[in-house]
Amino acid sequence: MNTPGIKKLYYSVSEVCHLTSLKPYVLRHWENEFSELRPTKNRMGNRVYRLNDIKLILILKKLLYIDKYTFDGARQQLKLMKRRGENKSQLSFEVLLKEDMVFELAKELRGLLLLLNNSNHT
């Protein structure tokens, strides 16, 4: 997962999936669950995401996967952030991406430890 060198105006679904380590069906599901996540469509009818959409996806991923909120809890946290004046545009994309990379790395390491423990018991 590399940070894009040049910021683009729009990102494709595959680019967003690569950046966030999420599957397309997860993004579609989150679009149904969270009214704040509404990517636009290009002339071909494909969903395209702006940088603020990707920031929101990374925030949602943290709320759901790391902080273990339910969808309702994550919606409440987003409302709280909005009330406190925490705006997605104020958050650093690079910081959000680095936090997500640490989460993904820790997940991979836990998986490796589990494999090692299982191989030692056989």
C-alpha positions in Angstrom: 0.0 0.0 0.0 1.9 3.0 -1.2 0.7 6.6 -0.6 -0.1 8.1 -4.0 2.6 10.5 -5.1 0.3 12.8 -7.1 -3.1 13.5 -5.6 -5.8 12.7 -8.1 -9.2 14.3 -8.3 -11.0 10.9 -8.6 -10.1 7.4 -7.7 -11.6 4.2 -9.1 -13.1 1.4 -7.0 -10.1 -0.8 -7.6 -7.7 2.0 -6.4 -9.8 2.6 -3.3 -9.8 -1.1 -2.6 -6.1 -1.3 -2.9 -5.5 1.8 -0.7 -7.9 0.6 2.0 -7.5 -3.2 1.8 -11.2 -3.5 1.5 -13.3 -5.5 -1.0 -15.7 -3.8 -3.4 -18.7 -5.4 -1.8 -17.7 -3.9 1.6 -17.6 -0.4 0.0 -21.0 -1.0 -1.6 -22.4 -2.2 1.7 -21.0 0.8 3.6 -22.5 3.2 0.9 -25.9 1.7 1.9 -25.2 2.0 5.6 -23.7 5.5 5.8 -25.4 8.4 4.0 -22.2 10.4 4.2 -20.5 8.0 1.8 -21.8 8.9 -1.6 -19.2 8.5 -4.4 -20.1 10.2 -7.7 -20.4 8.3 -10.9 -18.4 9.0 -14.0 -19.8 9.2 -17.6 -19.4 5.4 -17.8 -21.6 5.0 -14.7 -18.7 3.7 -12.6 -18.4 4.9 -9.0 -15.5 7.3 -8.4 -14.2 8.5 -5.1 -12.7 11.8 -4.0 -10.0 12.1 -1.4 -12.6 13.0 1.2 -14.5 9.8 0.4 -11.3 7.8 1.0 -10.7 9.6 4.3 -14.2 8.8 5.4 -13.7 5.1 4.4 -10.5 5.0 6.5 -12.3 6.6 9.4 -15.2 4.1 9.1 -12.7 1.2 8.9 -11.1 2.4 12.1 -14.5 2.8 13.8 -15.8 -0.6 12.7 -12.6 -2.8 12.7 -10.4 -1.2 15.3 -12.7 0.5 17.8 -15.3 -2.3 17.2 -18.3 0.0 16.8 -21.5 -1.4 15.3 -22.9 0.5 12.3 -25.2 2.4 14.6 -22.3 3.2 16.9 -20.2 4.4 14.0 -23.0 6.6 12.7 -23.2 8.2 16.2 -19.4 8.7 16.3 -19.6 10.4 12.9 -22.3 12.7 14.2 -20.2 13.5 17.3 -17.2 14.3 15.1 -19.4 16.6 13.0 -20.8 18.3 16.1 -17.3 18.8 17.5 -16.3 20.4 14.2 -14.0 17.6 13.2 -14.0 17.8 9.4 -12.7 15.2 7.1 -10.8 17.8 5.1 -8.9 18.8 8.3 -7.6 15.2 8.7 -4.4 14.2 7.0 -4.8 11.5 4.4 -1.3 10.4 5.0 -1.8 10.0 8.8 -5.1 8.1 8.2 -3.4 5.8 5.7 -0.4 5.2 8.0 -2.7 4.3 10.9 -4.5 1.9 8.5 -1.2 0.3 7.4 -0.3 -0.3 11.1 -3.7 -2.0 11.6 -3.2 -4.2 8.5 0.3 -5.1 9.5 -0.8 -6.1 13.0 -3.6 -8.2 11.4 -1.0 -10.0 9.2 1.3 -10.5 12.2 -1.5 -12.0 14.3 -2.3 -14.4 11.4 1.4 -15.4 11.1 1.6 -16.0 14.9 -1.5 -18.2 14.7 0.0 -20.2 11.9 3.3 -20.6 13.8 1.4 -21.7 17.0 -0.7 -24.2 15.0 2.4 -25.7 13.3 4.2 -26.1 16.6 1.2 -28.1 18.0 1.2 -30.7 15.2 
